[in-house]
Amino acid sequence: MQLAIAPNTVSEANRDIMPTAGTPGWLTDGNPATGVPASGDAACVANMIMAEIIQPILDAGLTLDAADWGQLSAAIKILVQKGITAASLVALDQIACQQGTNGYLKIPVSATQSILIQWGTFSGVTDNGPTNGIYECSAGIGVSWPIAFSTLFIALAGNATDVTGYGQQEQAWIWSSNVSGGKFSVACRTQNATMTGSYIAIGMA
């Protein structure tokens, strides 16, 4: 690809550019039979097409070469390849998952950062109470996340396991959390019931 090499060409500073006034449209050869005039060979149109083709070639770091008619194709391939950097390939290779009742999913968002989603269970005994008929786990239940977060966005407690009998009002909740773990508790209307709850925590690795 190369700029036009022909008589009466001008420098870039003196090139014809697209008018700012008027209605954009498509060119036509015209039709003498119906009185439709031809659009004419506007130099500004050819200049614009050349500029659009040349720019990605230059962006790819190539030098314009009149003998090479495949430079635009080569430039596209180079620019696409530049978008797949070595750093991003390393990050994709760092996707990790631990499956099971307690586990995590680590999803890279850059070469140095990953979103971390972790889940698991906790168990405790409702040994304290009753308060309004509800027994709680007095000491709380400490949990260490499978992987420590660099930043913790949110940690939530899920449903508690069922306790035999109607109207038990089973509950599970979170007391506190940080990048290393959380503290949870469970409650129901039966004293010394062993209960299990679940959690999910989301943050950055």
C-alpha positions in Angstrom: 0.0 0.0 0.0 1.2 3.5 -0.8 -0.1 7.0 -1.3 -1.0 7.9 -4.9 2.1 8.4 -7.1 0.8 10.5 -10.0 1.2 13.9 -11.6 -0.2 16.9 -9.6 -0.4 15.2 -6.2 -0.1 17.4 -3.2 1.3 17.2 0.4 -1.0 16.0 3.2 -1.4 19.6 4.4 -2.8 20.6 1.0 -5.0 17.6 0.4 -8.6 17.9 -0.4 -10.8 17.0 2.6 -14.4 16.2 3.0 -16.7 19.3 3.1 -18.2 20.1 6.5 -21.4 21.3 4.9 -23.9 19.3 2.8 -25.7 15.9 3.2 -23.6 12.8 3.2 -24.5 10.3 0.4 -23.4 7.7 -2.0 -21.7 8.4 -5.4 -23.4 7.8 -8.7 -22.3 7.7 -12.3 -25.5 9.5 -13.1 -28.1 8.8 -15.7 -28.3 11.1 -18.8 -31.6 9.5 -19.8 -33.3 10.7 -16.7 -31.2 13.8 -16.2 -29.4 12.6 -13.1 -25.9 14.1 -13.1 -22.8 12.1 -12.1 -21.3 12.7 -8.7 -17.9 13.4 -10.2 -14.5 12.1 -9.0 -14.1 13.9 -5.7 -10.5 13.8 -4.6 -11.6 14.1 -1.0 -13.3 10.7 -1.2 -10.2 9.0 -2.5 -8.1 10.7 0.1 -10.4 9.6 2.9 -10.4 6.0 1.7 -6.6 6.0 1.4 -6.3 7.5 4.9 -8.6 4.9 6.4 -6.6 2.1 4.9 -3.2 3.5 5.7 -3.8 4.3 9.3 -4.1 0.7 10.6 -1.0 -0.2 8.5 1.0 2.5 10.3 -0.6 1.6 13.7 0.8 -1.9 13.2 4.3 -0.5 12.8 4.6 -1.3 9.1 6.2 0.9 6.5 4.1 1.7 3.4 5.3 -0.3 0.4 3.8 0.3 -3.0 4.9 -3.2 -4.1 3.1 -4.9 -1.2 -0.6 -5.2 -1.8 -1.3 -7.2 1.4 -0.3 -4.7 4.0 -3.8 -4.1 5.3 -4.4 -7.8 5.9 -1.0 -8.1 7.6 -1.7 -5.1 9.7 -5.0 -6.5 10.9 -3.3 -9.7 12.0 -0.6 -7.8 13.8 -3.1 -5.6 15.7 -5.2 -8.6 16.7 -2.2 -10.4 18.0 -1.1 -7.3 19.9 -4.5 -7.5 21.7 -3.6 -11.0 23.0 -0.7 -10.1 25.2 1.6 -12.5 27.0 0.2 -11.1 30.3 -3.4 -11.9 29.4 -2.4 -15.5 28.4 -0.7 -16.0 31.8 -3.8 -14.6 33.5 -6.1 -17.0 31.6 -3.9 -19.9 32.6 -4.5 -19.0 36.3 -8.2 -19.8 36.3 -8.6 -22.1 39.3 -11.5 -24.0 40.8 -12.0 -26.2 43.9 -15.2 -28.1 43.6 -17.2 -29.5 46.4 -19.3 -28.4 49.4 -16.5 -26.1 50.3 -14.7 -24.5 47.4 -13.8 -21.5 45.3 -13.7 -20.2 41.7 -10.8 -17.8 40.8 -11.4 -15.8 37.6 -8.5 -13.6 36.4 -9.5 -10.1 35.2 -5.9 -9.1 34.6 -2.4 -10.4 34.8 -2.2 -9.5 38.5 -5.9 -9.6 39.8 -8.6 -12.2 40.0 -12.2 -12.2 41.2 -12.6 -14.8 43.9 -15.9 -16.5 44.7 -15.8 -18.9 47.7 -18.5 -21.0 49.4 -18.8 -23.5 52.1 -20.6 -24.7 55.2 -20.4 -24.1 59.0 -22.0 -26.1 61.9 -22.8 -25.2 65.5 -25.0 -26.2 68.5 -27.9 -24.1 69.8 -26.7 -24.1 73.4 -27.8 -20.6 74.6 -31.2 -19.4 75.5 -34.0 -19.4 75.1 -34.8 -15.8 74.2 -38.4 -15.6 73.1 -38.3 -19.3 72.6 -35.2 -19.2 70.4 -31.9 -21.0 71.2 -28.6 -19.8 69.6 -25.1 -20.9 69.2 -23.5 -18.8 72.0 -19.9 -18.7 70.8 -20.4 -18.2 67.2 -18.9 -20.4 64.4 -15.5 -19.3 63.0 -14.8 -20.0 59.4 -11.5 -19.5 57.4 -12.0 -18.9 53.7 -10.4 -21.5 51.5 -8.2 -18.7 50.1 -7.6 -15.3 51.8 -8.9 -12.3 49.9 -6.9 -9.2 49.2 -10.2 -7.3 49.2 -13.5 -8.7 50.5 -16.6 -7.3 48.8 -19.4 -9.2 50.5 -20.0 -12.3 52.6 -23.5 -13.8 53.1 -25.0 -16.7 55.1 -27.4 -19.1 53.4 -30.2 -21.2 54.7 -29.8 -23.4 57.8 -30.5 -27.1 57.8 -33.9 -28.3 58.9 -34.5 -29.3 62.5 -37.0 -32.0 63.3 -40.4 -30.6 64.2 -42.7 -27.9 63.0 -42.2 -24.2 63.7 -38.5 -24.5 64.5 -37.7 -21.1 62.8 -34.3 -22.3 61.7 -31.9 -19.4 61.0 -28.3 -18.9 60.0 -26.5 -15.5 59.8 -23.2 -13.8 59.7 -21.8 -11.9 62.7 -18.6 -10.5 61.1 -16.2 -11.0 58.2 -12.8 -10.0 56.9 -10.3 -11.0 54.2 -9.3 -14.2 56.1 -12.7 -15.5 57.3 -16.0 -14.9 58.9 -18.0 -15.6 62.1 -21.5 -17.2 61.8 -24.2 -18.5 64.0 -27.4 -20.6 63.9 -30.6 -20.7 65.8 -33.9 -22.6 66.2 -36.5 -23.5 68.9 -34.7 -26.7 70.0 -32.0 -26.5 72.6 -28.6 -28.2 71.8 -29.6 -28.9 68.2 -26.7 -29.4 65.8 -27.3 -27.2 62.8 -25.4 -26.5 59.6 -25.5 -23.3 57.5 -23.9 -22.2 54.3 -22.0 -19.1 53.1 -20.8 -17.4 49.9 -18.1 -14.8 49.9 -16.9 -12.6 47.0 -13.9 -10.4 46.6 -10.5 -10.1 44.9 -7.7 -12.6 45.2 
